[in-house]
């Protein structure tokens, strides 16, 4: 398989399993079995179907397990508590070694810096290699993002070889932002020791069959991030604001992305992790997380619950039908005049018949230019512009200062579920 380390290690795995894994007090061997187009991940000698999501905080793991997930993907090893908590909850962990990115200034021609990074990774591998919750090692996240020096993948290969020398029980991978035949060739040539390749796609999830058709079929693959349409993939307003799907639109992307693409590709893919089981600021506070900042769950959680468990949760999030400001939708380049009043309204319903609670807010438009999920500042929230933010239909006074803003509405059911939508708008001088 082009020297990729995906051959069976059956005897070693069986011996390790009998020695300690069955008692759950040592490593549980993980391996990839099969042939091109029909690969399968095995854990403890049994087929292992990942029902996974990426999570950044320990507080998200309990709800992940409760909704039917069985695995979490991280972006760094942290202090290892994620492994302990995951084990308590019956979850596995795709543990990420936080390898430096060239776009953040790391020089992969600096042999001393590369060696220090290798030594740090080695310490992490030695520390956690025998943890029963460990599923796979992830060597860096999207190292191809804005990169130029292919020697990054020489470093990845060195770390992968080190992992296999120290830990025969867990496969190793690296993740890429998108994928192309050229990138796959670079990685296979420079990092042939990897067991499989992990790709991360958002709107491009619907192009995944075409993208993967360009790759070596002997290369096992995993999707380690997939979710809503990315902010770089959507239409922009005239002033450059990305137009965000409302929460029901996002839930439909999760549903179709899994049902139409990921599920039928099982065998070509050995697993997937949805993004993001939690909340984060990335262009808006609502774009990528399936929860809101106050911990309420959206319709995307309901969809993932059904994917993982085969049934809908007992209580479901409210649904969004539409949101309009000044009788215009988000894609109509809404322009308001400073200080004047305008009507905004939300079309929403609750399938359980719960009474809906409305919460409208105005924020400045984000000016962030970060890429690859780097940390962003939360835009300022403006007060005093909405007379009664608890109504289905409100009167909004346009901000006095010209510029770009965004009107948000959160529609809760009072039971921990919420829907949300927003419309970007631009204020012109009066």
Secondary structure, DSSP 8 states (H G I E B T S, - for coil): -TT-S-S--HHHHHHHHHHTGGGTSS---EEEEEETTEEEEEETTEE----EEE-SSGGGHHHHHHTT--EEE-SS-TTSHHHHHHHHHT-EEEEEE----GGGT--TT-HHHHHHHHHHHHHHHHHHTT-TTEEEEEE-S-TTTT---TTHHHHHHHHHHHHHHH-TTS-EE-EEES--HHHHHHHHHH-TT-S-EEEE-SGGGGGHHHHHTTS-TTS-EEEEEE-S--TTSS-B-TTS-B----HHHHHHHHHHIIIIIIGGGBTTEEEEEES-SS---SSSTTSS-SB-TTS-B-HHHHHHHHHHHSS--SS---EEEEEEETTB-GGG-EEEETT-EEEEEEEEE-TT----EEEEEEEE-------TT-------EE-SSBS-TTSSEEEEE--SS-EEEEEEEEEE-SSSBEEEEEEEEEEE--
